[in-house]
Amino acid sequence: MQPRRFPQSRKLIMLLGDIGLISFAYILTTSFVLDRSILLGSINLYSSMLPVIMIITGLLLNINGMYSIVEKRFAEILLGMMVTNLCTMILTMALSFFIREFSYSRGVLGVTVILQFVFLSCWRYLFWRVERRIHDMRTVLLIGSEEECTHVYNRLRQQPQLNLKLKYVCTSMENNAWESAAREVDVIMVCAEMRHRHKVKIINYCHENGKQPLLIPNTFEIFCSGAALDKIDDIPVFRPQSLRPTVETRMLKRSLDLVVAGIGFVCALPFMLATAIAIKIGDPGPVLYSQIRVGRDGKEFKVYKFRTMRVDAEKYSGPMLAQENDPRITKLGRFLRAVRLDELPQIWNVISGDMSVVGPRPERPFFVEKFIKETPEYAYRHNVKPGITGMAQVYGKYNTTPFDKLVYDLMYIEKCGILTDLAIIIQTVRVLFTKSATEGAGIEQKPLNIAKYDIDKDIYGDF
């Protein structure tokens, strides 16, 4: 079986459908909402705004992954559509304000966005149903250590929409038994700690036999992914990136930070005042909570947050990572964390220059020292300023392992730039509405019955 793909032809059909439906929603709205004399008098204005709405909506659909929907739950698609249309309305209103088109009806824009959401969601649902029927369940051979396989298994069983069914587990590559199991599956998933020579062997097998390989990267592979090809005489060599942004990139990021933080501070001020009053009424103690974190080049600074825990939360326990149903968190604090309002004071950290809007989340010195001892590559996170949001927050969850978050952070540093930051900022809006993004670190792991999926056993496992 060939690796599953979402053909470009179907993406093109989806895009053409989007263009048609956006146009239909806009024309329908302007025809019924606006008085005919107003519409005829401002026909140039309203006709020129249609391409703008198309471009903005199309870009946001792409950024939010709405052209790769086959492996998503429909609830995720619906959330992505809601965020896309909300951002379309905000950006279009801002654009019309900056170009001083005050005569443009905000009512037309609001109704258009609502119709777009309905039409595009129905269009996506039709495609999603078709794709689900086209693609059958795929069987998986999981290769790695028992600890890694257990971790992957627990994540895999929480994503039934991927249509991946674990069939075999291989914890040793010392014999060739894995090849017999590989012939009976569609996907071969390789864990990060596998030796390089084994990974090469598996990749070659997949290419020769039409299997889909899925590699969980380690830090070495992250360094190599952005490497430039060079040569010594006729010998090809890879030149890995330094994982340190250039001066130009840092200057552009700083400019974006000041603009976003300035606008964000003005917009967030009413919410910050309301939050401060609620904390003061609900729980005696300070409104703000400051904590020492590690920033760029290992420099320590104070990060500010709205207090979500009891005043004496770590008096006896010492530093701890957040847990599921953490008793240290107040009732109001649980809500503030769920909607990320506790992070708003960090806008000041961005303005003062200690943080960026986008970057790896800052961690406490105690945990930084611990993580660097376990994984020396963790120190590379400090080549950039820490951020309020980041790639690990967009693609991971609150309970994602430190190593997996590190992989996302290193990938971000490789791609660091204004376009990457803008995409992450937009995607963060979707994360705010995703419950799993705020789960604590103590999620119960279901043990993996290795014997049930052992390649030496003729047993067909199931979730």
N, C-alpha and C positions, 0 to 999 in steps of 0.2 A: 504494500500500500504506500502510495506517495504521501509525503508530508502534506498536512492540511494547510490550505491557503485561502485567503479571501481574495478572489480574482480581481484584478484592476478593472475589468469590464463591469463587474457588479458595483464597484465603488463609483465608477463613472455614471452608471444608471442612477445610483442613489444621489449623486451630486446634481445631475440634470433634474431629477425629481424635486430636490431641494430648491433649485433655482425657480422652477415652475410654481411650486407651492408658496414660496416667499413672495413672488410676483403676484400671485392670485390673492394672497392675504392682504397685500398692500393696496392693490387696485380695488378689492372689495371694500376695504376700510375707507379709503378716500372717496369712493363713490357714495357710500351711505352716511358717513359721519360728517363730511364737509358739505356746506351749501354749494350748489352748482356755480354760483357767481364767484364765490371765494376760490373754488378750485380752478375755474377758468382764468381768474386774475393772477393766480400764483402757480400756473401749470409748470413753469420752468423750475421753480423751487421744489415742488413735490416730485416731479419726474427725475430731478437730479439726485434726490435723496434715496431713491430706490436702489441704484447701484451701490451706494454707500452701505445701506442696510444689508444688501446681498453679500458684499465683501466681508463686512464685520461678522455677520452670522456664519458665513462659510469658514472663516479663519477660526472662530471660536468653536465651531463644531469639530474641526480638525484637532485643535488643541485639547479638547475634552474627550477625544477618542471616539467620536460619534460616526466615524467611517470604518471602524473595526469593532463590530458589535456582536460577532458570532459567539464569543466566549464571555459575554456579560450577562448578568441577570437583567430582566427587563426593568426591575426597580432601579438598577444602576443607570440604564439608558434613560429612563424617565427623569432621574435626578440630573443627569448630564444635560438633558434637553432644557430642564428648568433653569439651571445655572447659565447655560448658553444664552437663552432668551433674556434672562435678567441682565446679564452683562451686556448684551446687545442694546437693550434699552438705555442702560446707564451710559455706555460709550457713545451712542448716537445722540443722546441728550447733551452730553458734554461737548461733543463735536459741534453740534448746532449752536451751542452757547459760545464756543471759542471763535466760530466764524461769524458770530453775531447775527444769526438767522433767527431773531426773536419771534418773527411772525409764523415760524413753523409750529404747527399744532402738536402739542405734547399728547393730546387726546388721541390723535391719529396714530402716533407712535405706540402709545399704550395698547390700543385695540389691535394694532397690527401685530405686536409682539405676542399678545394672547392668542390670536388666530394662528400665528406661526407655530406657537407651542403645540396647539391642538393638531394642526395639519402635519407638522413634521414628526410629532410623536406617533401618530397613526401610520405614517409612511415608514418610520423606523420599526414599528411593531410588525407590519406586513413583511418587511425584509427579515426581521429577527425570526419570525415563524418559519419563513422559507428556509433560512440558513439552518435552523434547528432540525428541520426535516431532512435536509441534504446530508448533514454530517452525522454519522453514527458514533456510538460509543467507541473510544479508542482504549486499548489495553496498554499497560505500562510495565516496563521492567525498571526497577529502581536499584541503582548501584551505588554503594557507599558504605561507610561504617554504620553500625547499628544505631548509634546516637543520631547521626545525620539522617538516616532513613526514617527514624521515628519522628524527627522534627518535620521532615518533608511530608510524611504520611498524614500528620495531624493538620497541616496546612491544606493538603490536597483534599481531604475528606470534607473540609469546610467550603469547598468550591465545586459543588456538583454541576454547575453550569458549564464547566470546562469539558464535561463528557470524558473524563479520564478515569479509568478503572484499574486499580493496582492488581496486577496478576502475579508478578514474581519480584522477589527481593534477592539481590546478590551482595553479600558482605565481604567477599573475597574474590580476587582475580587470579589467584594462584593456579587455577586450572581453567580449562576452556569450556566449562559447563555453561557459562553465561551465553555462549553463542547458540547453544541449543534452545535456551529460553528466549533469546532474542528473535529467533525465527518465528515464534508464536505470538509476538506482540507488535504493536504499531509504533510505540514511542519508547525510547530508551532515555531515561533521566539519570544524569551523572552528578553526584554530589561534589562539593567544592574540594574536599580533602583527598580526592582520588589522585594518585600519582600521574604525572604528566604523560609518561609512556603508555599508561593504560587508557587515558583520555584519547590520545592519538589513535590507538588501536580501535576504540569504540567508534570514533568519528569516521575512520576509514570504513569500518564495517557498515555503518549507517548509510554512507554514500554509495557503497557498492550494492546494498540490498534494499534501497528505497525505504529506509526507516527514518523516523523523525527524531533527531537527537535534541535533547534539552540539557544544557550545561549550566549548573549553578556556579558562578564565577568565584574565584579566589582573588586576592589582591594583586597577585602577579599578573593574572589575565586582565585585570582592570588597567594596570600600567601599560600592558602591551596593546590594548585595544585602540589607543589613540596614537600609537607610535608611527613615526614617519620612516619611510623606506629610504635607506642610504646605501652606499657601497664603499668598500675598501678594495681598490683595483676592480676585480670582477666578483668579489665576494659580497653578497647582499647582507646588509645589517639593518637592524631595527634601532631607531633612535627614540626611546620613550620620552614622553613629555615630562617636564620638571614638576608637574602638579603644583605650579605656582603661577597665578595669573600675572600677565604683563602689567606694566605701569599704566598703559593706555586703558586696559580692561578695568583696572581698579579705579581709575578716574571716572570712566563712564558709569561704572556701578555706583560710585559715590554720588554722582549727579542724579542718577535714577533714585537712589535712596532718599536724597533730600526732597525731591519732588513728591515721591510717594508718601514719605513720612509726613511732610508738610500738609498735604491734602488729607492724609489719614488722620492726623491730629485734629484738624478742624472738624472732620466728619464724625470722629469718635468721641469728641468732647462731651456731648450730651449723655452718651452711654457710660462714659467714665464717671461723670458726676453721679448718675443714677446708681451705678455699681458701688461707688464709694459710700453713698448714703445707706444702701441696703446692707453692706458689710458692717457698718457702724451700728445699725439698728439690730441686726441679727446676732452679732457676736462681739462681746467686749474685746477691745484690743486694737492694734494699729490696722489701718486700711491697707497700707502698702507693705510689701514684704521684700526685703532685699537679701541677696545671697551672692557670695563670691563665686564667679564662674571663670573659666579659662577661655581667653579670646585668641586673636591672631598672634602668632609667634609665641604662644604660651603666656602672654600677658594677662594677668588677672584683673578683673573689673567687677563692679557690682551690677547685677541685673535686677530690674524692678518688675514686680508682678503684684496684682491684687491678691491679698492673702486668701487662700482657700482651705488652709489647715488650721487646726487649733494652735494657739500661741506656743504651747510646749510640745509640739508634735514630735520632735526628735530629741527631747531632753534626756530620755533614758535609752532609747534604741540606737541613737547615733544616725549617721547618714543611711538612708534607705531609698531604693527605687520605689516608685508608686506601684501599688498592688490593686488587684480587682477587689472592689468593696473595701477600700482602704479606710480603716476606722479613724485615721488622723484627719480625714477630709470632712469639713462641715457640710451640712445639707445645701446651703447656698453655694459653697465651694464646688460641690458636685455639678451644679447647674452651670456655674461660670466656666468650669473646665470643659463641659460638654459643648458649649458654644464658643469656647476660646476667648471669652471676655477677660479672663485673668491675665492674658498676654498683652493687653492694650498698653500698659505703662512702658512696655519695651520700645514703644515708638520714641520715647525720650533717649533710650540707649542708641537708637539709630541716628537721631539728630546729633547727639554728642560724639558720634563716631566710633563707639565701642562695638556696635553691631551693624549688620546690614539687614535689609528687608529679607533677602534670600541668602541662605548659607546653612552649614551644619548647625544643629542646635547646640548651644553652649552647655558644657557639663561642669560639674563641681570638681575641684582639684583632687578630692579623694577618689572619685570614680575615674578621672582621667589617668591618674597614676596606676590604678588597678588595671584599666583596659590596655594601657601601653605595655604593661608587663605581660599581659596575656597575648596581645596582638600589637607588635611594635609599629605596624603601619597606621595605627590609630593616631599617631602624632602628626600625620600629614593633614588631618582635618584642620589643624591650626595654621595652615598656609593661607587661609582666607578668614575673613571676619565671620563670626557666627551669625546666624540669622533668626528672624522671627519664624520663618517658614523655610522649607527646603525640600529637596527631592525625596529625602527619607520620609518626610511628613506627607508628601503627596502620594507616593507609591507604597509606602509602608503603613504600619499601624503603630499605635502607642506601645503595643506589646511585641513589636518586631525585635528580634534579638540584636544586641549591640553589633555583632559581626555583620548582619544583613544591613543594618543602618549604615555601617561604615562603608560597605560596598556602594550604596546609593550616594553617600557623601563624596566618595572618591570619584564616582562617575560625574557628579555635579562639578567638582573642581576641574575635571578635564574639559567640560563643556561650558565652563563659567563665562557669562557674557550677558549683555542686555536682553537679547532675544530669549535666552534660556530663562532669565529672571522673570521676564514678562509672562512667559508661558506658565511658570510655576506659580506666580501670583494669581493668575486666572484660575488655575487648577485648584488652588487652595480654597477658593470659594466653594467648590464641590465638596472638599474634605470637611468643611464646617458642618455640612448636613449629614455626614456619614458617621453613624454611631460607632462602628468598629475602629475608627481612627482614634478614639479616646479610651479604648479598653486598657485596663491596667496590665502590669507585667506578669501577674500571677495566674494567667489562664491555665486551667487544668489540661494536662497533656494525656491523651489516651495511649496506653502502651501499645506498641506494635508487636503483634504475634509473628515473630520472624519465621517460626516453623510453618505457619499457615501459608506463607508466600515463598518459602525456600525453593530455589531453583532445582534442588535435588528431589523435591517432592512433586508428585503429579496432582497438586491441589490447586484449584482455581479459586483465588481469594476474591472477596468482595467487601465493600464498605458496609 
